């Protein structure tokens, strides 16, 4: 009797295990798969079909790399090679073709058992997440562009009014926008107005000096305006080398200086 009881319990446990596995595999909201080292899917759970539009049979009838975006094939084969060597692949992302010809971004977490020549993976459709991230990136870029406007006030004079705080990213944006604008317009003088910059520290001073030097390399001149008494004291305290940079207390005074300076240059095209 004890032997029979143990056999019954083992049979029940096996049945439960198989049923539980099948239920988990079929109900998972993530895409689950078992693939062979031969490059074909061996088992796929049902969520694959509504995600990509292909039937399970269609997905298993071709090498899985045939569904991968051409630009992602090399990295996918590299990841498969790592798995074949027994190395886990975590947070791998590629694009899979849908039946309608579009592509979905898929994030993978995979492990393998080399002796069985099989790969076990979970995959998640992150297309909406990627689209949201791209929207945020574009909005951030647009806001950054608005935060560093470059305004032409004559054929040879540009003004960049700066407002708010200046960090490393914004300093780079200021420099890039300024150089691109001066180079494109062939401006003689560029005015950097810091009236609205809340804090002038070493980072801001360094960014201004770098911008002035870069514009000089293009044959132009930088005028710094909006220097308040507290800003002047800060710049002196920091030992900022503003030699070669014309300074004016107000934007109006800076514009007058810039127009005269451009006139003295003869408004010639560099």
N, C-alpha and C positions, 0 to 999 in steps of 0.2 A: 504493500500500500504506500509506504513513504516514497518509493521510487516512482510510483505512478503519480502521486501528488506533485512531486518535483517536476515530472515530465509535463503534467497538465499546466503547472504554473509557468514553465518555460514556454510552452506553446501559446498560452494566453499572453505572456509578455511580448513574444515575437509578433503575435497578431496585433497587439496594441501598438507596438513600435511601428510596424508597417502602416497601419491605419493612420496613426498620428503623423507619420512622415508624409504620407500621401495628402492628408488634409492640410498640413502646413504648406506643402509644396504648391497645392492648387489654390489656396486662399491668400497666399502672400501678396501684398500690394507692391512689393518690389519684384523685379524680374529676377528669377532664379534660373541657373543653368548648370548643366554638366557638359563639358566639352572634352573632346579627345585631343591628344597630341597630334592627331592627323589633321586637325584644323576644322573639324565638323562638330556641330552641336549634337549631343547625344540625348539630352533631356532638357525640355523647356517647360516652365509653368505657363498657365493660360494667359497671364497678363501681357505676354509678349505680343499676342495677336492684336489687341486693341491699341497697343502702343505704336507698333510699326505698320500694322495693316496686313502683314503677311500671315498666312496660316502657319501653324507650328510645323506642318509637313514641308512647306516651302522654305522655311528658315533652316530646317535640318537637311535639306536636299543639296545645299551648296556650301562651300567653305565659308565660315563665318566672316572671313576677311573680305569676301565679295560684297558684303553689305556695308563695309566701312567706307567713309568718305576718302577719296583718293589722297587728300593731304594728310590723312591720319593713318594710312596703311603702314608706313615705315615704323612709326611709334607703336602701333598695335602689334606688329610682328616682333618688335623688340621686347614688348611686354610678354608676349606668348613665349618667346625664347627664355626669358627669365623664369617664367612659371615651369617650363620644361626642365629647368635646372634645379627646381625645388624651391625657388625664392618666391615669397609672397609678393603680390602687387597690390598696393593699397592706394586708393584715390587716384586711379588712372581714368582719364577722360578722353573720349573720342566721339565721333559722330557716326550714327547709323542711318542708313537709307530707309525711308518708308516706302510703301508700295506706291504712293502718289508722287514719288520723286523728290520729296522734301527730305530734310535730315533732322534728326533729333540728337541733342547732346546727351550722352550717356556716361554716368560715373560708375566705375567698377571697383569692387573689392574682391580679390581673387586669391585662391590658394590652390596648391596641386599636390597630388600623390604620384610622384614619378614612377614608382613601381607598378602602379595601375594605369599609368599614362593618361591620367584624367585631371581636368581642371574643374574646380568648384568655385562658382562666382555668384555674387549678388550684383545686380545692376539697377540703377535708378535714373529715371528720365529727369534731367535737370534743365531742360530747354527753357522753361518759364523762368527759372532762377537766373540762367545766363542772360535772358532777354532783359530781366529786371536790372541785373548788374550793368548791362550795357547802357540801359536808359539812365541809370544813376551816373555812370561815367560820362555820358554825353552832357547831362545836365550840369555836372560838376565842371566840365570843360567850358560850357557856355557861361556859367557863373564866373569862372576864372577869367574868361575873355572880357566879360562885362566889368570885372574888377580892375582890369588894366586897359582901359580904352586909350586909343591913340588918335588924337584929334588934329587934323591939319587946319592951321589958321591962315596959312598962305602957301604959296608954291614951295617955299623953302623952310618953313617953320612948323614943327609939330609940338603938340602939348600932350603930356600924359599926366592927368591928375590921379594921385594915389590917395585912397581912403581906407581907413581901418588898420588892421595889423599886417605885418610883413613877416612871413615865415620863409623857410627855405624853398618850398614849392612855389610860393608867389614871387619870390625874388627871381627865380629862374624864369617864370612866366613874364615878368617885367622885362628882363634882359632879352628874351627871345622875341617878344612883341616889339620892343624898341628897335632892335637890330633889323628885324624883318621890315619894319615900317620905314626906317631911315634908308635901308638899302633899296627898297622898292620905289620910294618917292624921291630919292636923291636929295633929301632935306639937308640944309646947311646947319640948322640949329634944332635941338630937341630940348624941350623944357620938361623937367620933372618937378611937378608941384606936390610937395609933401604936407600941405596945409592940413589935410585930413588924416594924416598918419598919426595914430594915437600914441605910439611909443617909438622913439628913435633910440635904438641901442646899437651895439657893435654889429649885429647882423644886418640891420638896416643900413648903417654907414658903409659897411663892406659892399652891400649890393649896389648902393649909389655910386661908389667909387669904381666898382667893376663896370657898371653901365657906362660911366663917363669915359673910361679907358677904351672900352670896346667901340663906342661911337667915334672917338678920335681916330681909331684905326681905319674907320670908314671915311675919314676926312671931314667929319662933322664936329660939332661942339655941343656940350651939355650945359644947360643953365638950370640951377637948382633954386626953386622958389618956395615960399611959404615957411621960411625958417623963423620960428618964434624964438623969443629970448631964451626960453628954457631949452629949446632944441639946440640953439647955438652953444649954450653952456654945456650941454651933454656932449656935443661933437668935440668941443675943446677938451673936455674931461677924458674923452675916449682917445684923444690924440689922433683923430681922423685926419688923414692927409687929403685935404680938398684942393690942393694946388692944381691948377689947370681946369678947375670947375668954377664958372661964374656963378655968383649967388645974388639973389634979390629977395627982399623981404616979402613981397607980394607977387601974385601971379600977374597982375596988371603991369607992374614994373618989369617983370621978367619978359613979358610979351613985347613991351617997348624996346628992351635991350636986344631981344632976339631979332626983331625986325631990323633994327639998326645994324646989328652984326651981320645979318644976311645981306643987307644993302652994301655994307663995306666990302663984303666978299665979292660983290658984283653980281650975286645971284647966278654965278656960273654953275653949270652942270659938272659934277665930278666924273 
